[in-house]
Amino acid sequence: MNKSINAAVYERHGNPADVLRVESRPWPTPAPHEVVVEMRAAPINPADLNQIEGKYPVRFPLPATPGFEGAGVVAELGANASVIPAGTLVILPHNLGTWREAVAVKASELVAVPSGIEPLHAAMLKINPMTAWRLLHDYIDLNKGDWLIQNAANSAAGRAVIQIAHELGYKTVNIVRRTELIDELRADGGDVVLVDGENLREEVKNATGDAPIRLGLNAVGGDSALRLANCLAPGSTLVTFGAMSLQPLKIPNGLLIFKDLRFRGIWINKWYDNATMQERMDAFCQLFEMAKRGLLKTKVEKSYPLSEAKAAVAHAAQGKRNGKIIFEFGD
C-alpha cells in the first residue's frame, strides 16, 4: 500500500503554535501482534499542550507526535493480531501520539468500543470521564445522598463528575467562576452550583443544610483549593488532579491539626498503567453504558482538520472556551 498519512510533529519544546508542524509519512506497517488504526477523532487536552511545551512529566523522544487521547477504526491486522476485528472502533493508548491519520499499535493495548457510541465521544472517554470515575471510587466510600464538593466544575472532568455522581446518587456542590454557568450545570445534574468567592464556606453551609462534605476534588490549586478544604468535614479527603491557577496548595496547619484532613492526588495515566486490563475494563464498561444513554458527552467548541494543527493548538490555549478543541479525521 503506497498511501501516505499526515502526522503532527514537534522537534523541540516550546509554544505549541510555533513548534508544531504537519508532515507526510508512509502508511504504517503493522508488526505481527499489531493492527493499523485509522484515526477518527483526537482532542487537544491541557496535558498535550504542556507536553509540547516541555512542562509535563512525560516526554516523548523527539521528534514526537503529540496526543494522549483519541479513537479510531481498525483498518488492517498484523499476522497474529486476531483479537479485534477490522472495522472495530477502538480507544488508543496514551503513549503513542494520536495526532496522526493512522498508527500501528499492539492489539492488546486497544479498548474496543461497543456500538452506539460516536467516535467523537469515544475519543474523549479515557481521560476526563475515567478521572471522574476514579475520583468517586478510590478515596472515600460514598453512600447515596452523601455530598462532595469540586472546583472547576465546568471543566470536562467536572462535568463528568456531576453526571456520574448523579447516576450513583451522590450530591455535588459545584464551584465555578462565572454566573452564566450555573443553570447549565444544574441542568447537567449538579445539585448546588455556586460562584467562587470569599464567603464560599457560608454559602455552601446554607445550600447543603450544613451537611458534612467528606470529599473535595481540586483542579485549580491556590486559594480556590484552600476554600474547598475549609468546606470539608473533619477527617475528609481533598484529591488534587489539576492545577489551573498554577498556584501551589497552601494548607494552614490548623486544617491538619484540628480537622485531620487528608490530601491526595491522582494522575490518570499512572492509574491506567498500573491497573490490570480487568480493572480498566470494569470502569470502561460503566462509562460505555452511560455514554450509550447519551451521557458523558464532552462539549466541543470547534473541530479542526489535522492540516490546521497550528490554528487548533492556538485556539485550545485560549481561556474561557465553551468546550474542547478537537481534531477530526477522514470524511
C-alpha positions as CSV (number, residue, x, y, z in Angstrom):
1,M,0.0,0.0,0.0
2,N,1.7,3.2,-1.1
3,K,-0.7,5.5,0.7
4,S,0.9,8.2,3.0
5,I,-0.5,9.8,6.1
6,N,-0.2,13.2,7.8
7,A,1.1,13.5,11.3
8,A,1.6,16.4,13.7
9,V,5.2,16.7,14.8
10,Y,7.4,18.8,17.1
11,E,11.2,18.6,17.1
12,R,11.8,20.9,20.1
13,H,9.8,22.0,23.1
14,G,8.1,25.4,23.0
15,N,4.9,27.3,22.3
16,P,2.8,24.7,20.5
17,A,1.6,27.0,17.8
18,D,5.3,27.8,17.0
19,V,6.9,24.4,17.2
20,L,4.1,22.1,15.8
21,R,4.0,21.2,12.1
22,V,2.3,18.6,9.9
23,E,4.4,16.3,7.8
24,S,3.7,13.4,5.4
25,R,4.8,9.9,6.4
26,P,4.5,6.4,4.8
27,W,1.4,4.4,5.7
28,P,2.2,2.4,8.9
29,T,3.1,-1.3,8.6
30,P,1.8,-3.5,11.4
31,A,4.1,-5.9,13.2
32,P,2.6,-9.4,13.7
33,H,0.8,-8.5,17.0
34,E,-0.2,-5.0,15.9
35,V,-3.1,-3.5,14.0
36,V,-3.3,-0.3,12.0
37,V,-5.9,2.1,13.4
38,E,-7.2,4.9,11.2
39,M,-7.9,7.8,13.5
40,R,-11.4,9.4,13.7
41,A,-11.1,11.9,16.5
42,A,-8.5,13.2,19.0
43,P,-9.0,16.0,21.5
44,I,-6.5,18.7,22.5
45,N,-6.1,18.4,26.3
46,P,-4.1,20.7,28.6
47,A,-1.7,17.8,29.1
48,D,-1.0,17.7,25.4
49,L,-0.1,21.4,25.3
50,N,2.1,21.0,28.4
51,Q,3.9,18.1,26.9
52,I,4.7,20.1,23.7
53,E,5.9,23.0,25.9
54,G,8.2,20.5,27.8
55,K,6.3,21.1,31.1
56,Y,4.8,17.7,31.5
57,P,6.3,14.7,33.5
58,V,6.1,12.5,30.3
59,R,8.4,13.5,27.5
60,F,8.3,11.5,24.2
61,P,11.7,11.2,22.5
62,L,12.0,14.0,19.9
63,P,10.8,14.4,17.2
64,A,7.5,13.4,18.6
65,T,3.8,13.3,17.7
66,P,1.5,14.6,20.5
67,G,-1.9,13.4,21.6
68,F,-2.6,11.4,24.7
69,E,-6.2,10.5,23.7
70,G,-8.2,9.5,20.7
71,A,-10.3,6.9,18.9
72,G,-10.2,5.3,15.5
73,V,-11.2,2.3,13.5
74,V,-9.1,-0.9,13.0
75,A,-8.2,-0.8,9.3
76,E,-5.6,-3.6,9.0
77,L,-4.4,-6.6,11.0
78,G,-0.9,-7.9,11.6
79,A,-0.3,-11.6,11.0
80,N,-1.1,-12.6,14.6
81,A,-3.5,-9.8,15.7
82,S,-6.8,-11.6,15.7
83,V,-8.1,-10.1,18.9
84,I,-10.0,-7.1,17.4
85,P,-11.8,-7.5,14.0
86,A,-11.3,-4.9,11.3
87,G,-13.9,-2.1,11.4
88,T,-14.0,-2.0,15.2
89,L,-14.0,1.4,16.8
90,V,-11.2,1.5,19.5
91,I,-9.8,3.8,22.1
92,L,-6.0,4.2,21.8
93,P,-3.3,4.0,24.5
94,H,-1.9,7.3,25.8
95,N,1.7,6.8,25.0
96,L,1.9,6.7,21.2
97,G,0.7,10.1,19.9
98,T,-2.8,10.3,18.4
99,W,-2.5,13.4,16.3
100,R,-1.9,11.5,13.1
101,E,-4.1,9.9,10.4
102,A,-3.2,6.3,11.1
103,V,-0.9,4.4,13.6
104,A,0.3,0.9,14.1
105,V,-0.4,-0.3,17.7
106,K,-0.4,-3.5,19.7
107,A,-3.8,-5.0,19.5
108,S,-3.7,-5.9,23.2
109,E,-3.4,-2.2,24.2
110,L,-6.6,-1.2,22.5
111,V,-10.1,-0.9,24.1
112,A,-12.9,-1.9,21.8
113,V,-15.9,0.5,21.9
114,P,-19.4,-1.0,21.8
115,S,-21.7,0.1,19.0
116,G,-24.0,3.1,19.7
117,I,-21.1,5.5,20.8
118,E,-19.9,8.0,18.2
119,P,-16.1,8.1,17.6
120,L,-16.0,11.8,18.7
121,H,-17.4,10.9,22.1
122,A,-15.3,7.7,22.4
123,A,-12.2,9.7,21.8
124,M,-12.8,11.7,25.0
125,L,-13.8,9.0,27.5
126,K,-10.4,7.9,28.6
127,I,-9.0,10.9,30.4
128,N,-11.8,13.1,31.9
129,P,-14.7,10.6,32.5
130,M,-12.2,8.0,33.7
131,T,-10.6,10.5,36.0
132,A,-14.1,11.4,37.3
133,W,-14.9,7.7,37.8
134,R,-11.7,7.1,39.8
135,L,-12.2,10.3,41.9
136,L,-15.6,9.0,43.0
137,H,-14.4,5.4,43.8
138,D,-10.8,5.4,45.0
139,Y,-10.7,7.7,48.0
140,I,-13.8,7.8,50.1
141,D,-16.6,5.2,50.4
142,L,-19.6,7.4,49.5
143,N,-23.2,6.4,50.1
144,K,-26.3,7.6,48.3
145,G,-27.1,11.0,49.5
146,D,-23.6,11.9,50.5
147,W,-22.1,15.3,49.5
148,L,-18.9,16.1,47.6
149,I,-17.5,19.4,46.5
150,Q,-15.5,20.4,43.4
151,N,-14.0,23.5,41.9
152,A,-13.6,24.0,38.1
153,A,-17.0,22.2,37.8
154,N,-17.5,23.4,34.2
155,S,-14.3,21.6,33.0
156,A,-14.7,18.3,31.1
157,A,-13.7,16.3,34.2
158,G,-16.0,18.4,36.4
159,R,-19.0,17.8,34.1
160,A,-18.2,14.1,34.1
161,V,-18.1,14.1,38.0
162,I,-21.6,15.8,38.0
163,Q,-23.1,13.2,35.7
164,I,-21.5,10.1,37.3
165,A,-22.3,11.3,40.8
166,H,-25.9,12.0,39.8
167,E,-26.1,8.4,38.4
168,L,-24.7,7.0,41.6
169,G,-26.9,9.0,43.9
170,Y,-24.3,11.3,45.4
171,K,-24.9,15.0,45.8
172,T,-22.5,17.6,44.3
173,V,-21.5,21.2,45.3
174,N,-20.1,22.7,42.2
175,I,-17.9,25.8,42.3
176,V,-17.5,27.9,39.2
177,R,-16.1,31.4,38.3
178,R,-18.8,32.6,36.0
179,T,-22.5,33.0,36.9
180,E,-23.6,32.2,33.4
181,L,-22.6,28.5,34.0
182,I,-25.0,28.0,37.0
183,D,-28.1,27.0,35.1
184,E,-26.2,24.9,32.6
185,L,-24.5,22.8,35.4
186,R,-27.8,22.4,37.2
187,A,-29.3,21.1,34.1
188,D,-26.4,18.5,33.9
189,G,-27.4,17.2,37.3
190,G,-25.4,19.5,39.7
191,D,-27.3,19.8,43.0
192,V,-25.7,23.0,44.1
193,V,-23.8,25.4,41.8
194,L,-22.0,28.4,43.4
195,V,-19.7,31.1,42.2
196,D,-16.3,31.0,44.0
197,G,-15.6,33.8,46.5
198,E,-14.6,34.8,50.0
199,N,-18.0,33.7,51.5
200,L,-17.9,30.3,50.0
201,R,-18.0,28.4,53.2
202,E,-21.2,30.1,54.5
203,E,-22.8,29.7,51.1
204,V,-22.0,26.0,51.0
205,K,-23.4,25.5,54.5
206,N,-26.6,27.3,53.6
207,A,-27.0,25.4,50.4
208,T,-26.4,22.0,51.9
209,G,-28.2,22.5,55.2
210,D,-24.7,22.2,56.8
211,A,-24.4,18.6,55.7
212,P,-20.9,17.0,56.2
213,I,-18.9,17.0,53.0
214,R,-16.3,14.3,53.1
215,L,-14.7,14.5,49.6
216,G,-13.3,17.5,47.8
217,L,-12.0,17.5,44.2
218,N,-9.4,20.2,43.3
219,A,-8.4,21.0,39.8
220,V,-7.3,24.6,40.5
221,G,-5.0,24.9,43.4
222,G,-4.1,28.1,45.2
223,D,-6.8,30.0,47.2
224,S,-9.6,28.0,45.5
225,A,-8.2,24.7,46.9
226,L,-8.0,26.3,50.4
227,R,-11.6,27.5,50.2
228,L,-12.6,23.9,49.2
229,A,-10.6,22.5,52.1
230,N,-12.4,24.8,54.5
231,C,-15.8,23.4,53.4
232,L,-14.8,19.9,54.3
233,A,-15.9,17.9,57.4
234,P,-13.1,16.7,59.8
235,G,-11.3,13.6,58.6
236,S,-12.2,14.3,55.0
237,T,-10.1,14.0,51.8
238,L,-9.1,16.5,49.2
239,V,-8.0,15.0,45.9
240,T,-6.0,17.2,43.5
241,F,-6.0,16.3,39.8
242,G,-5.3,19.7,38.2
243,A,-3.6,23.0,38.8
244,M,-5.4,25.5,36.6
245,S,-4.3,28.5,38.7
246,L,-0.7,27.4,38.6
247,Q,-0.6,28.2,42.3
248,P,0.5,25.7,45.0
249,L,-1.7,24.3,47.7
250,K,-1.3,26.4,50.8
251,I,-2.7,24.4,53.7
252,P,-2.8,26.1,57.2
253,N,-1.5,23.9,60.0
254,G,-4.9,24.1,61.7
255,L,-6.6,22.2,58.9
256,L,-4.3,19.3,59.6
257,I,-4.2,19.5,63.4
258,F,-7.9,20.3,64.2
259,K,-9.6,18.8,61.1
260,D,-7.2,16.0,60.3
261,L,-7.7,16.4,56.5
262,R,-6.1,14.0,54.0
263,F,-4.5,15.4,50.9
264,R,-4.3,13.0,47.9
265,G,-3.6,13.3,44.2
266,I,-4.4,11.3,41.0
267,W,-2.7,11.2,37.6
268,I,-4.9,9.1,35.4
269,N,-2.2,8.0,33.0
270,K,-0.3,6.4,36.0
271,W,-3.5,4.8,37.3
272,Y,-4.1,3.4,33.8
273,D,-0.6,2.0,33.5
274,N,-0.8,0.3,37.0
275,A,-4.3,-1.1,36.5
276,T,-4.9,-4.6,35.2
277,M,-6.9,-5.0,32.0
278,Q,-9.8,-6.2,34.1
279,E,-9.7,-3.1,36.3
280,R,-9.6,-0.9,33.2
281,M,-12.5,-2.7,31.6
282,D,-14.6,-2.7,34.7
283,A,-14.5,1.1,34.7
284,F,-14.8,1.4,30.9
285,C,-17.9,-0.8,30.8
286,Q,-19.7,1.5,33.3
287,L,-18.6,4.6,31.2
288,F,-19.7,2.9,28.0
289,E,-23.2,2.2,29.5
290,M,-23.6,5.8,30.4
291,A,-22.2,7.0,27.0
292,K,-24.7,4.8,25.2
293,R,-27.5,6.6,27.0
294,G,-26.2,10.0,25.8
295,L,-24.3,10.9,29.0
296,L,-20.6,11.9,29.3
297,K,-20.6,13.8,26.0
298,T,-17.7,16.2,26.3
299,K,-18.7,19.6,24.9
300,V,-16.8,20.6,21.7
301,E,-16.3,24.2,20.8
302,K,-14.7,23.5,17.4
303,S,-13.2,20.7,15.4
304,Y,-10.2,21.2,13.0
305,P,-8.7,19.0,10.3
306,L,-5.1,17.9,11.2
307,S,-3.8,20.2,8.4
308,E,-4.8,23.2,10.6
309,A,-2.9,21.9,13.7
310,K,-1.2,25.3,14.4
311,A,-4.6,27.1,14.5
312,A,-6.1,24.3,16.6
313,V,-3.5,24.4,19.3
314,A,-3.6,28.2,19.4
315,H,-7.4,28.0,19.9
316,A,-7.0,25.3,22.6
317,A,-4.6,27.5,24.5
318,Q,-7.2,30.3,24.9
319,G,-9.1,30.5,28.2
320,K,-12.9,30.8,28.7
321,R,-13.8,28.3,25.9
322,N,-17.1,26.6,25.9
323,G,-15.7,23.2,25.1
324,K,-12.9,21.1,23.8
325,I,-10.9,21.8,20.6
326,I,-10.6,18.5,18.7
327,F,-9.1,17.1,15.5
328,E,-11.5,15.1,13.3
329,F,-10.1,12.8,10.6
330,G,-11.5,11.3,7.5
331,D,-14.7,12.3,5.9
